[in-house]
Amino acid sequence: MALARRFSSSLPQVLGLAKRSSQSLRFPDDSVDCSSCSSLTHGIHVFQCPDAVGIVAKLSECIATRGGNILAADVFVPENKHVFYSRSDFVFDPIKWPRNQMDEDFLKLSTSFNAMRSVVRVPALDPKYKIAVLASKQDHCLVDLLHGWQDGKLPVDITCVISNHDRAPNTHVIRFLERHGIPYHYLSTTKENKREGEILELVQNTDFLVLARYMQILSGNFLRSYGKDIINIHHGLLPSFKGSNPSKQAFDAGVKLIGATSHFVTEALDAGPIIEQMVERVSHRENLQGFVQKSEDLEKQCLSRAIKFYCSCHPKTGRQYQQQACHPECFREQKSKAIVAKLMQIAKDNVMLEGAKKCHGLPCLPIICVKGLHACPFAPGHPATKSLPNSTCNLDDECSSLCPSDLSTRC
């Protein structure tokens, strides 16, 4: 069950509970006196260990005894898993608690609880993550990342950009890279030669890779040789609308929900653990250009958020967290579950769902759209998609926000 707790490390150490509520708790008097915050530094600690009584108390004690103060903590124990996950945001005085001492203190804590993972991150003191960006012809995600890096919105250092598309010297991307001293490597690829050996040489000193609409499939050999995380982004029109112009296909089909998914790259194509997903509604009033623009904007925002999550040691991310989500936000709220259940029942009343698969491990959310089709926002035209007979919408007010505005004229 999930628990999001916000508390001060000065609270009595009675929070190390074996059984945790799923409620979100807020304490009215847990704010920090910011009159003394000018010399304080922000730290992050991510922890994973076998569940036991007293973990939260010891985490709080570890920080409090060094004069630190916990600002927020997310704690999660999956049902029937007996594994404890936490992420703590805290402030501390680096003079009273030197960085090396901090590592030693958390190491002792992790040893005492046989931790599988204990990560400490101090953004102001630790080096930024070094990344390489791989891109193809489409520029929107690449340009957004470059400008985000320039504006200081992304806590990374871009070591190079690698592409299988040759950009002219006078293009915006090349001029930007030259102005900021970021190397651009053009590696022409073929079906037989993806130039993966050369890519590995160029990225060997990076902390992780970002695929900004890189339209080449990385082999299992490459993934094993690189051995670090790779973050990918793709639109929500797969697997139904394939080919050179999936947006036009989706537009012509009357898709009403478009989305984007950012996930880790694995050997299974577009099936790695999800970091972030975003979705937006479109209507019959959109033209193709507006449809494409919305889709690209979602991809940019989703990828940027995924990178920020990763760099802030967000529990949604990280190699140890890929097999099971560990953050309360990873799970639908009860109201959302009720809406999904209601929509699924409507789908079962009208269409056959035998053999339906899950999209990225999430249940397909059937949304009634143009011409009476059901579609998942992350995979319109999913194998579960069937024609829906003409009928009126029987969603109640609770579900109206998920129902297309022109449903009554379509169904």
C-alpha positions as CSV (number, residue, x, y, z in Angstrom):
1,M,0.0,0.0,0.0
2,A,1.2,3.5,-0.8
3,L,1.9,6.2,1.7
4,A,3.0,9.7,1.1
5,R,4.3,11.3,4.3
6,R,5.5,14.8,5.0
7,F,7.1,15.2,8.4
8,S,9.9,16.8,10.4
9,S,12.8,14.7,11.6
10,S,12.3,16.1,15.0
11,L,9.0,14.2,15.4
12,P,9.0,11.3,17.9
13,Q,10.5,8.3,16.3
14,V,7.4,6.2,16.3
15,L,6.9,6.3,12.6
16,G,8.8,3.0,11.9
17,L,5.6,0.9,11.5
18,A,5.4,-2.5,9.9
19,K,1.9,-1.9,8.7
20,R,1.4,1.4,6.8
21,S,-1.8,3.2,5.9
22,S,-2.6,4.1,2.3
23,Q,-3.7,7.6,3.4
24,S,-1.8,10.7,2.7
25,L,-0.7,12.4,5.9
26,R,0.1,16.1,6.4
27,F,1.3,17.6,9.7
28,P,0.3,21.2,10.3
29,D,3.5,22.2,12.2
30,D,6.2,20.5,10.0
31,S,7.3,23.5,8.1
32,V,10.9,24.6,8.3
33,D,12.0,27.9,9.7
34,C,13.4,29.5,6.5
35,S,15.1,32.3,8.4
36,S,18.1,29.9,8.9
37,C,17.8,28.2,5.5
38,S,20.3,30.4,3.6
39,S,23.2,28.1,4.6
40,L,21.3,24.9,4.2
41,T,21.7,22.5,1.2
42,H,19.2,20.2,-0.3
43,G,19.8,16.5,-0.2
44,I,18.0,13.4,-1.5
45,H,18.1,9.8,-0.2
46,V,16.6,6.8,-1.9
47,F,16.4,3.6,0.0
48,Q,15.3,0.0,-0.7
49,C,15.6,-2.8,1.8
50,P,13.6,-5.7,3.2
51,D,10.6,-4.3,5.2
52,A,11.1,-4.2,9.0
53,V,9.9,-2.3,12.0
54,G,11.7,1.0,12.7
55,I,13.2,1.8,9.3
56,V,11.5,5.3,9.1
57,A,12.6,6.0,12.6
58,K,16.3,5.2,11.9
59,L,16.2,7.2,8.6
60,S,14.9,10.2,10.5
61,E,17.4,9.7,13.3
62,C,20.3,9.4,10.8
63,I,19.4,12.8,9.4
64,A,18.4,14.5,12.6
65,T,21.5,13.6,14.6
66,R,23.6,15.5,12.0
67,G,21.4,18.6,12.3
68,G,19.4,17.8,9.1
69,N,15.7,18.3,8.6
70,I,13.4,16.1,6.5
71,L,11.1,18.2,4.3
72,A,9.2,15.4,2.6
73,A,9.3,11.6,2.5
74,D,7.6,9.1,0.3
75,V,7.3,5.6,1.8
76,F,6.0,2.6,0.0
77,V,5.7,-1.1,0.8
78,P,4.2,-3.2,-2.1
79,E,1.5,-5.6,-0.9
80,N,2.8,-9.1,-0.3
81,K,6.3,-8.1,-1.4
82,H,8.0,-7.4,2.0
83,V,10.2,-4.7,0.4
84,F,10.5,-1.2,1.8
85,Y,11.0,1.8,-0.5
86,S,11.5,5.4,0.5
87,R,12.7,8.7,-0.9
88,S,13.6,11.5,1.5
89,D,14.1,15.2,0.7
90,F,16.0,16.9,3.4
91,V,18.1,20.0,4.1
92,F,21.4,20.1,6.0
93,D,24.4,22.3,6.8
94,P,27.3,21.0,4.8
95,I,29.7,22.3,7.4
96,K,28.1,20.3,10.2
97,W,27.5,17.3,7.9
98,P,30.3,17.0,5.3
99,R,29.5,15.1,2.2
100,N,31.9,12.2,2.9
101,Q,30.4,11.8,6.4
102,M,27.0,11.7,4.9
103,D,27.9,8.8,2.7
104,E,29.4,6.9,5.6
105,D,26.3,7.5,7.8
106,F,23.9,6.2,5.1
107,L,26.2,3.3,4.4
108,K,26.0,2.2,8.0
109,L,22.2,2.5,7.8
110,S,22.0,0.4,4.6
111,T,24.3,-2.2,6.2
112,S,22.1,-2.5,9.3
113,F,19.0,-3.1,7.2
114,N,20.6,-5.2,4.5
115,A,19.6,-2.6,1.9
116,M,19.5,-3.5,-1.8
117,R,19.9,0.1,-2.7
118,S,20.9,3.3,-0.9
119,V,21.5,6.3,-3.1
120,V,22.4,9.8,-1.8
121,R,22.3,12.8,-4.0
122,V,23.2,16.4,-3.2
123,P,22.5,18.3,-6.4
124,A,24.4,21.5,-5.4
125,L,27.6,19.5,-4.5
126,D,27.6,16.4,-6.7
127,P,28.6,16.5,-10.4
128,K,25.8,16.7,-12.9
129,Y,24.8,13.6,-14.8
130,K,26.6,13.3,-18.1
131,I,24.4,12.3,-21.0
132,A,24.5,11.8,-24.7
133,V,21.5,12.5,-26.9
134,L,20.6,10.3,-29.9
135,A,18.3,11.7,-32.5
136,S,17.1,11.1,-36.0
137,K,15.5,13.6,-38.5
138,Q,12.8,15.0,-36.3
139,D,14.1,17.9,-34.2
140,H,11.4,18.8,-31.7
141,C,12.5,16.7,-28.8
142,L,16.2,17.4,-29.4
143,V,15.7,21.1,-29.7
144,D,13.6,21.2,-26.5
145,L,16.3,19.3,-24.6
146,L,19.0,21.6,-25.8
147,H,17.1,24.7,-24.8
148,G,16.1,23.1,-21.5
149,W,19.8,22.5,-20.8
150,Q,20.8,26.0,-21.9
151,D,18.2,27.5,-19.5
152,G,19.4,25.3,-16.6
153,K,16.1,23.5,-16.4
154,L,17.7,20.1,-16.9
155,P,20.4,19.0,-14.3
156,V,22.6,17.3,-16.9
157,D,25.7,18.0,-19.0
158,I,25.2,17.0,-22.6
159,T,28.5,15.5,-23.8
160,C,27.5,15.0,-27.5
161,V,24.6,14.6,-29.9
162,I,24.6,11.5,-32.2
163,S,22.4,11.2,-35.2
164,N,21.8,9.0,-38.2
165,H,20.6,12.2,-40.0
166,D,23.1,14.6,-41.6
167,R,22.2,18.1,-40.7
168,A,23.4,21.1,-42.8
169,P,25.9,23.5,-41.1
170,N,23.4,26.4,-41.2
171,T,20.6,24.6,-39.4
172,H,19.4,25.7,-36.0
173,V,20.6,22.6,-34.2
174,I,24.2,22.7,-35.7
175,R,24.6,26.4,-35.0
176,F,23.4,25.9,-31.4
177,L,25.8,23.0,-30.8
178,E,28.7,24.8,-32.3
179,R,28.0,27.9,-30.2
180,H,28.0,25.8,-27.0
181,G,30.8,23.5,-27.9
182,I,28.8,20.3,-28.0
183,P,30.0,17.8,-30.6
184,Y,27.7,16.5,-33.3
185,H,28.4,13.0,-34.6
186,Y,26.7,12.0,-37.9
187,L,26.7,8.2,-38.2
188,S,24.9,7.0,-41.3
189,T,23.2,3.7,-40.6
190,T,21.9,0.8,-42.7
191,K,19.7,-2.2,-41.8
192,E,22.9,-4.3,-41.7
193,N,25.1,-1.8,-39.8
194,K,23.7,0.4,-37.0
195,R,27.1,1.7,-36.1
196,E,26.6,0.5,-32.6
197,G,30.3,0.0,-31.9
198,E,31.1,3.6,-32.8
199,I,28.2,4.8,-30.7
200,L,29.5,2.8,-27.7
201,E,32.9,4.5,-28.0
202,L,31.3,8.0,-28.1
203,V,29.1,7.3,-25.0
204,Q,31.4,5.3,-22.8
205,N,31.9,8.2,-20.2
206,T,28.1,9.0,-19.9
207,D,25.8,8.3,-17.0
208,F,22.8,7.5,-19.1
209,L,21.5,8.0,-22.7
210,V,18.5,9.8,-24.0
211,L,16.8,8.8,-27.3
212,A,15.1,12.0,-28.5
213,R,13.1,10.4,-31.3
214,Y,16.0,8.2,-32.4
215,M,14.4,5.9,-35.0
216,Q,16.9,3.1,-34.8
217,I,16.4,0.0,-32.7
218,L,19.3,-0.7,-30.3
219,S,20.3,-4.3,-30.2
220,G,20.5,-6.4,-27.0
221,N,24.2,-6.6,-27.6
222,F,24.4,-2.8,-27.4
223,L,22.2,-2.6,-24.2
224,R,24.4,-5.2,-22.5
225,S,27.6,-3.6,-23.5
226,Y,26.5,-0.1,-22.4
227,G,25.2,-1.5,-19.2
228,K,23.5,1.8,-18.0
229,D,20.0,3.2,-18.3
230,I,18.6,4.5,-21.6
231,I,15.5,6.7,-21.7
232,N,13.3,6.7,-24.7
233,I,10.2,8.7,-25.8
234,H,7.5,7.8,-28.3
235,H,4.1,9.0,-29.2
236,G,0.9,7.2,-28.2
237,L,-0.1,6.2,-31.7
238,L,1.7,2.9,-31.6
239,P,1.2,0.0,-32.4
240,S,-1.9,0.8,-34.4
241,F,-0.8,3.6,-36.7
242,K,2.5,2.6,-38.2
243,G,4.5,3.8,-41.2
244,S,5.8,7.1,-42.3
245,N,2.9,9.3,-41.3
246,P,1.1,7.8,-38.2
247,S,-0.3,11.2,-37.1
248,K,-2.3,11.5,-40.4
249,Q,-3.6,8.0,-40.0
250,A,-4.7,8.7,-36.4
251,F,-6.2,12.0,-37.4
252,D,-8.2,10.4,-40.3
253,A,-9.4,7.7,-37.9
254,G,-10.7,10.3,-35.5
255,V,-8.6,9.5,-32.5
256,K,-9.8,11.6,-29.6
257,L,-6.9,11.0,-27.1
258,I,-3.3,11.3,-27.9
259,G,-0.4,10.6,-25.6
260,A,3.3,10.2,-25.1
261,T,5.3,7.6,-23.1
262,S,8.8,7.9,-21.7
263,H,10.3,4.6,-20.7
264,F,13.5,2.7,-20.2
265,V,14.9,0.9,-23.2
266,T,15.0,-2.9,-23.0
267,E,15.4,-5.7,-25.6
268,A,11.6,-5.8,-25.9
269,L,10.6,-3.1,-28.3
270,D,8.9,-0.1,-26.6
271,A,8.0,-2.4,-23.6
272,G,10.5,-1.1,-21.0
273,P,9.4,0.1,-17.5
274,I,7.5,3.4,-17.8
275,I,8.9,6.6,-16.3
276,E,6.2,9.1,-17.3
277,Q,3.1,9.2,-19.5
278,M,1.1,12.2,-20.6
279,V,-2.2,12.4,-22.5
280,E,-4.3,15.2,-24.0
281,R,-7.7,15.3,-25.7
282,V,-8.2,16.4,-29.3
283,S,-11.5,17.0,-31.0
284,H,-13.0,17.1,-34.5
285,R,-12.2,20.9,-34.5
286,E,-8.5,20.2,-34.7
287,N,-6.8,20.3,-38.1
288,L,-3.9,18.0,-38.9
289,Q,-1.3,20.6,-38.1
290,G,-2.8,21.2,-34.7
291,F,-3.1,17.5,-34.1
292,V,0.6,17.0,-34.9
293,Q,1.7,20.0,-32.8
294,K,-0.2,18.7,-29.7
295,S,1.4,15.3,-30.1
296,E,4.9,16.8,-30.4
297,D,4.4,19.1,-27.4
298,L,3.4,16.0,-25.3
299,E,6.5,14.2,-26.4
300,K,8.7,17.1,-25.4
301,Q,7.1,17.6,-22.0
302,C,7.0,13.9,-21.2
303,L,10.7,13.4,-22.1
304,S,11.8,16.4,-20.1
305,R,9.8,15.3,-17.1
306,A,11.3,11.8,-17.3
307,I,14.8,13.2,-17.3
308,K,14.1,15.4,-14.3
309,F,12.6,12.4,-12.4
310,Y,15.6,10.3,-13.2
311,C,18.1,13.0,-12.1
312,S,16.3,13.7,-8.9
313,C,16.4,10.0,-7.9
314,H,12.6,9.8,-8.2
315,P,11.4,6.4,-7.1
316,K,9.7,6.0,-10.5
317,T,13.1,5.6,-12.0
318,G,16.4,3.7,-11.7
319,R,17.5,0.2,-12.6
320,Q,16.6,-1.3,-9.2
321,Y,13.1,0.1,-9.6
322,Q,12.3,-1.1,-13.1
323,Q,10.7,-4.4,-12.1
324,Q,8.1,-2.8,-9.9
325,A,6.8,0.7,-9.4
326,C,7.5,2.1,-5.9
327,H,6.0,5.5,-5.8
328,P,2.4,6.3,-4.8
329,E,2.0,8.4,-8.0
330,C,2.6,5.2,-10.0
331,F,-0.8,3.9,-9.0
332,R,-4.2,5.1,-10.0
333,E,-6.3,6.9,-7.4
334,Q,-9.5,5.1,-6.3
335,K,-11.7,7.4,-8.2
336,S,-9.7,6.8,-11.4
337,K,-10.0,3.1,-10.8
338,A,-13.7,3.4,-10.5
339,I,-13.9,5.4,-13.8
340,V,-11.7,2.8,-15.6
341,A,-13.9,0.0,-14.2
342,K,-17.0,1.7,-15.4
343,L,-15.6,2.3,-18.9
344,M,-14.4,-1.3,-19.1
345,Q,-17.9,-2.5,-18.2
346,I,-19.3,-0.4,-21.0
347,A,-16.7,-1.9,-23.4
348,K,-17.6,-5.4,-22.4
349,D,-21.3,-4.6,-22.9
350,N,-20.7,-3.6,-26.4
351,V,-17.5,-5.2,-27.8
352,M,-15.6,-8.5,-27.5
353,L,-12.4,-8.1,-25.5
354,E,-11.1,-11.6,-25.7
355,G,-7.3,-11.7,-26.3
356,A,-6.9,-8.1,-25.2
357,K,-3.4,-7.2,-24.1
358,K,-2.1,-4.6,-21.8
359,C,-0.4,-1.4,-23.1
360,H,2.9,-1.0,-21.4
361,G,1.6,-3.1,-18.5
362,L,-1.3,-0.8,-17.9
363,P,-4.9,-2.0,-18.6
364,C,-6.3,-0.6,-21.9
365,L,-8.6,2.3,-21.1
366,P,-11.4,2.1,-23.6
367,I,-12.5,5.5,-24.7
368,I,-15.5,5.9,-27.1
369,C,-14.3,8.0,-30.0
370,V,-15.2,8.9,-33.6
371,K,-17.3,6.4,-35.6
372,G,-18.0,4.4,-32.5
373,L,-14.6,2.9,-31.9
374,H,-13.0,2.0,-28.6
375,A,-9.3,3.0,-28.3
376,C,-6.6,3.0,-25.7
377,P,-5.0,6.5,-25.3
378,F,-1.6,4.9,-25.5
379,A,-2.4,2.5,-28.4
380,P,-5.5,3.5,-30.5
381,G,-6.7,0.6,-32.5
382,H,-5.4,-1.9,-29.9
383,P,-6.2,-5.6,-30.6
384,A,-9.1,-5.1,-28.2
385,T,-10.5,-2.3,-30.3
386,K,-13.8,-3.3,-32.1
387,S,-16.7,-1.5,-33.7
388,L,-19.3,-0.3,-31.3
389,P,-22.9,-0.4,-32.3
390,N,-24.8,2.9,-32.5
391,S,-26.0,3.8,-29.0
392,T,-26.1,6.7,-26.6
393,C,-23.5,7.4,-24.0
394,N,-24.4,5.9,-20.7
395,L,-21.5,7.5,-18.7
396,D,-22.6,9.4,-15.7
397,D,-21.3,12.8,-14.7
398,E,-18.4,11.3,-12.9
399,C,-17.0,10.0,-16.2
400,S,-18.1,13.0,-18.4
401,S,-14.5,14.4,-18.5
402,L,-13.4,11.2,-20.2
403,C,-16.2,11.2,-22.8
404,P,-15.7,13.0,-26.1
405,S,-17.6,16.2,-26.3
406,D,-19.3,15.2,-29.5
407,L,-20.2,11.7,-28.4
408,S,-24.0,12.1,-28.7
409,T,-23.6,12.9,-32.4
410,R,-21.1,10.1,-33.1
411,C,-22.5,7.1,-31.3
